[in-house]
Amino acid sequence: MQEMNSSRFDSILKRGVTEIISEVELVKLMKSGRTLNLKQGFDPSAPDIHLGHVVGLRKLRQLQELGHKVILIVGDWTARIGDPSGQSATRPMLSQGEIEFNAQTYLEQFFRVVDKNKTEVRWQSEWFDKFTLDEVIKLTSKFTVAQILAREDFNNRYRSGNPISLTEMLYPLLQAYDSVVIHADVEFGGIDQKFNCLLGRELQQFMGQPPQQVFFVPLLVGTDGTMKMSKSLGNYIGITEPPREIYGKVMSIPDSLIVDYFELVTDVPDAEITEFKEQLNSRTVNPMLLKKRLAHEIVKQFHGASSATEAEAHFTRVFQKRKTPEEIFECFFPSIYTETGLCQVDIAPTLIKEGIIKSNGALKRLLSQNAVSLDGNRINSNIIDAHHGSILKIGKRNFVKISLK
């Protein structure tokens, strides 16, 4: 185990931390000289890791650097539960194929943050596929319905008369059992996982194990500025997205999130962040300058310094100077020649086929929001008159060159 200097120790315990239960016991464990099992679980309810996941993963990496062992649990079994009532947009019921696909993206992306050589990846199906009815009954006997209904989301749904399936009520028990299987010393999670993590502490004691300490990190608010970052809500910044896309999304966050993002997902020193906060409060700095620094730091973290510099130059050219990008994706659109010398084009089928938009409905929303233009002019229909080489701009960051066939 490596020795910890006091400033580094304080940073690990204070920066990007909401609550530690119990901090006194955690400090004792960290100073014991023993290699600790650090647990964090992920439900593969959607593909890819985003910056919201990175908050906890960065904290795990810091502790790995002190010699501790990270155990990442892929919740392939609990992902099958989802929310059968359909009340939760972030917990859909998934097929086995969807779970395996999503989980594979997680496995490929975990190690962009944590050290692969100091990490063990476990799948819940290792133990739950072998679970017998006898073991399920023994597990449920440890807790009461009142305890489970104390969880805020269950309690709210119960009080409002919305259905809660028995299957869902098993979810926190299964997550708690994960801690027993791997003999977790510390569990990491967002503050919204407090109930489940504390249940793990209780179950470990029932099973004769020392209770895990729990390390809660803040929930990173998404690009919409209101809800926690989520793939399901569409307000996320994926760590494998192209550098320009990451840079542009960071530049779109509200000014009120600048300091939080610096604290939670960058290595910018605390002293600088304090200065940023003071400058924003006193209005002595243009928030865009700080966001450009933030966007550069985040892109650099996942794609390297040169990609960050290129993404910044692209943003300056296209969005600040309002110039057309030098490189534009070219699409071939079927067309009908008209008497005007232009060609009539239905842009929807090709844009959907190329993955530029998700659906006809999504395109209609963009058109109604005046978010689509042709050669600099706003359009309100998917049927357009265009010529070979016309430029479509869709939303804030997508440009398409039209080639006719």
N, C-alpha and C positions, 0 to 999 in steps of 0.2 A: 504493500500500500504506500502511496506517496504522502509525504507530509503536506499539510495544508497551511498556507499563510492566512493570517486573520482576515485580510481584505478579500481574498478569494472565497474564503469560507462564508463571509457575510454576504457576498454577491450571490452565491449559490442559494443561500437561505432566504434572501430578501428580494432580489430583482426577479420580476416575473413570477412571483409567488403570491397566492391569495391566502392560503392557510396551511399550516402543518399540524397534523395530529399524530403524536404529540411531539412538539419541537424538542423538548428536553430529552425525550427518549431517542429521537432521531440523532441528535448531537452525540449522545452516548454511543450509539451504534457506529456512527461515522468515525468516532475516535477510538473505537475498540481494536482497530487493526484487522478486523475480519472483513473478508470480501462479502458484500451484501448482494442479495438477489433483489434487483429492482424490476418491478412489474409494470407494464403498461399494456392494455388490451385495445384492439381495434376491431370494430365491426365492419366488414367489407360490404357496407350497404350501398356504396357507389365506388366506381373506379377512381384511382389516383389519390395522392396525398396533397393536401393544400396547406397554406400557411397556418391555418388553425391547428392542424396536427403538429406542425413544426414547433409550436410553443413548448409542448411537453417533451418532444424529442430532443430539442436543444438542451433542456435541463438534464435529460438522461445522458447526453453526450458529455456534459460537464462532469457528471459523477463518474462516468466511464474513465475519464482522464485521471481520476483519483484512484482508479484500480478496481472499481466495482463492476458487477456483471449485470447486464440488461437482459431481461427475458420479455420478448415481445410476443403477446398472445394474439393470434389471428382468430377472431371470433366467428369461425366458419359455421359453428353449430348454432350459436344464438342468433346469427343472421337469418337462419331459417325461420325463427319465430316472428321477427318483424313486429308489426302491429296489425293483427288480424282484423281489428275493428275498423281500420282505415282512418283512425283519428290523427295519426302522426304522419306528417309529410316526410319526416326524416328517417322513418323506420318502416320502409315498405317490405312486404313479404317477397322474398326472392327465390328463384329456382336454384338448384344446385349448380347449374352451368353458370348463372350470373355470379353466384358467390365465388366460384373458382376463378372466373375471369377477373373479378374485382380484387380478390386476394392476391392474384399473381402480380397485379400492378403495385400493390402494397409492398410485396416482397422485393420488387425491383427498385423501389423508391426509398424504403426505410434507410438504406445505407448511404443515401446522399446526405444524411444528417448524423446518424449514429455510427459507431465504429463496428464494422462487421466482425472483426476478430474478437471483440469483447461482447458479442451479442448471441443469444440463443433464441431461435424462433420456434414457437410451439403452436400447434393447431388444437383447438378445443376438441375436435373430433377424435383426437388420440385417446381421450378418456370418456367423452360422452357417448361415442358410438358403442361403447361396451357397457354403458350404464344399464342396470337391470331395474325392473319395477320396484324391487325391494330397496334398492339404493335410492331411488327417487323418493319413496315414502319416508325413508330415514332422513333424507335431506329436508323434506318439507316439515317433518316433525320438530325441527329445531326452531321454527319461527311461527308466529301467529299471523292471522289475517290482519289484525289491527296494526302489527308492525309493518306489513307490506303496504297497507293503505296510508301509512304515514308519509310515504314518498309523495312529494308535491304533485307530480303529474297525475299519479293515480288518485290522489285525494281530490284534485280539482275535477277530474272526470267523474268520480263517484258522486261528488256533491252536485254536479250539473246534470246527472242522470245519463251520462254517456257510458256505453258499455265498456267493460274491462274483462278480457277473457282470462280464464285460469292459466292459459298458456303464457300470456304476458307476465302474469304474476310470478312465474317461475324464473323469468329472466334475471332479476337481481340475485336470486339464490344460486343460479348457475355461474354467474360472474364471480360471486363470493367463493364458490367451490374452486374456481381457477387458482385462487390464492393458496388454498389448502394443498392442491396438487403440486405446485411448484415451490412451496415453502417460502412464499414471498416475505421479504423483510420490510420492503417499502413498496407501496403502490402509488403510481402517478396517474392523475386524471384531471379533467376540467372540473371546475367547482360544481357543475351540474351533475357530476357523478358522485357527489358526496354520500348520498344514501347508500348506493351500491358498494362503495369502497369501505364504509363503516360496517356494512353487513359482513364484508370479508373479514374484518378484524374480529367480529363477534363469532363467526363460524370457526375461525382458526382456534379460538379459545375453547369452543365446544369440542373440537377435535384434538385438544391437548397440545396445540402449537402456540408459541409466543405470538401475540397479535401484531400484525403488520402496522407500521407507521404509514401515514397517508400524506401525500404531498400534492396539494391542489394548486393548479395553475389557472390564471384567468382565461376566460373565453374571449378569443379574438373576434371582434366585431367585423362583419364582412364589408364589402365595398359599398353596400347600400347605406351603411352608417347606422343601422338600427338592430338587425338580427345577427346572431352569432354566425360566423362563416360556415357555410354548408354547401356541398355540391347540390343537394336537393333544392335549395333555395336560390341557386344560381348566383350567389354573391361571393364567390370564392376566387382565390388566386392559386392555381395549381403550380406545384414546383417544377413540373416537367413541361409546362407551357413554353412556347417560344419566347426568347428574351424580350422581343418588342411587345408581346402581349402582356407579359408580367409587368414590364415598365409602364405600359399604358394603363393597366388596371390600378397599379399603385398610385399613379398620378390622378386617378379618378376618385380616390377616397376623400371623404370630408376632412377639412382641416382639423377638426376636433379629434381625429384618430392618429394624427402624425406622431405625437409623443408615445402613445401606446404601442404603435408599430415599431418605433425605434427601440423601446424597452424590451419588447417580447420577441422580436424576430431578427435583431441585428446584434453585432458585437460593438457597436459604437459606445465608447466609455460613458459612464454615468455622469461625469462632470460636463461633457458636451451636451448630453440630453437635458440636464438641468438648465444649461444656458439656452438651449432651444426653447424650453418651456417658458423661461423668463422673456425671451424675445417675442414669442407668440402672445403672451399675456400683455406685454407692453406695446405690441403692434409695431415693433422696430425691425421686423423682418418680413419679407414677402413669403407667405406660406409655400408658394410654388418652389422657391429655392430650396426649402427644407424637404419638400416632397421629391424633388429631383435627386437630392442626396440620398433620401430613403430608397427611392426606386433603384438607384445605382447600387446601393449596398445589397439589396435583396437579389437583384439579377446577378451580381458578382458572386454571391454566395452559392448559387445553383448553376451558373453558366460560365463563370470566369470574368475577369476584369475587362478583357477585350470585347466580349459580348455586351457587357454593361455599357461600355463607352459607345459602341455602335448603336445600341438601343436608344441611348440618350440623344445621339445625333439624329436618329430617325424621328424621334418625338419632336425635337426642336424644329426640324425641317417641315414635317407634315402638320403638326398640331399648333405650333406656335407661329411659324411663318406661313402656314396654310398653303404649302406647296404639295404637289403630287409626289408620291414616293417614287424613287428611281426604279425600284423593282416592284412590279405589280403582277399578281397572279392572273394568268390568262385563261379564260373559259370559252369554249365553243358553244354558241347558242343557235338552235334551229331558227330560221327566220322566213318571212314572206316579204317579197319585194313589193313596194307600194309606188304609186304615181308620184309621190313627193321626192323620190330619189333616195329615200331612207328605207330601212327594212323594219317591219313590224316584228317584235320579239316578245315572247312570254318568258320573263326572267325566272319565274318561280321554279319550274321543274329542274332546270340546270343548277340553280343555287342550292336547292335541296339535295340533289344528287351529289354535288361536290362538297356537301357538309358545311357550306357557308352559313346557311340558316337551317333550322331544325324542321320547319313545317310551313305550310301555307298560312296557318294562323299566326306564326311568328312573323312572317313577312308582312301580313296585313297590319299587325300591331306597329311594326317599324314604319310602314307607309303612313299610318294614321298619326304617328308621332313626328312626321316630317323628318324622318331619320334616314331617308334614302334619296340620293341625288344622282343625276345623269349629266355628266360633263358640267358639273357645278350648279345645275338647276334642280330644285326639289321636284320629286315626282310623287304622285298619289295613287298610281296603278301599277300592277305587275305587267301590264301590256304597254310596251313603250315603242317609240320610233327611234331607231339607233343606226349608227353607221359603223363600219369596221374600225375598231380602235377606240370606240367610245369608252369612257371610264365611269363605272358605277362605284359609288361610295355607299356602303351599307353600315349604318351605325357610326360609331366614332373612329373605328380603326380598320375596317375592312374595305379594301379597294379591289376591284375586279376589272380587267380589260376585256372588252367584248370582241370576240372574233366570230364572224358569221359563217354559217354553213347552210 
